[in-house]
Amino acid sequence: MKHVDDYYFDVIRKNIKKYRKLKNLTQQELADKAGLTMNYISKIESLKMQRGFTIPSLTRIADALEIDIKELFNEDI
């Protein structure tokens, strides 16, 4: 199956938000745990960041959420 360019960016965004809410974390709390800014987390979740996140930032987010990074790529949202 071929996906459009933004497909996995959208999947990752949705998963970050889903896992953050499951952990009862605010964007600020997730940002603090991941060593990132709340503005960065907010942009990722709101689609304002077009292809702007990196593997290292995803690793930090996954660690802060206490999940394996591969969960961020899970298409069963």
C-alpha positions, 0 to 999 in steps of 0.5 A: 500500500502506498501512502501519501507523504504526510500519512505517517506524520498524521499517524504520529501526531494522533498517537502522541496526543492519544498516549499523552491523554491516556497518561493524563498529561498536559502538553506542558507536562509532556514537554517537561518530561521530554525536555522539549517546549510546550509550543513544540508539543502543541504544534505537533498535535495541532498539525501546524508543524509540517514534517518538523519533528525528528527521530531524536525528538520522537524518541524523547517523547516516547520515553516521556510517555513510557512507550516504545517508539514503534507505538507512535507509528501504530496505524490502529488509532 
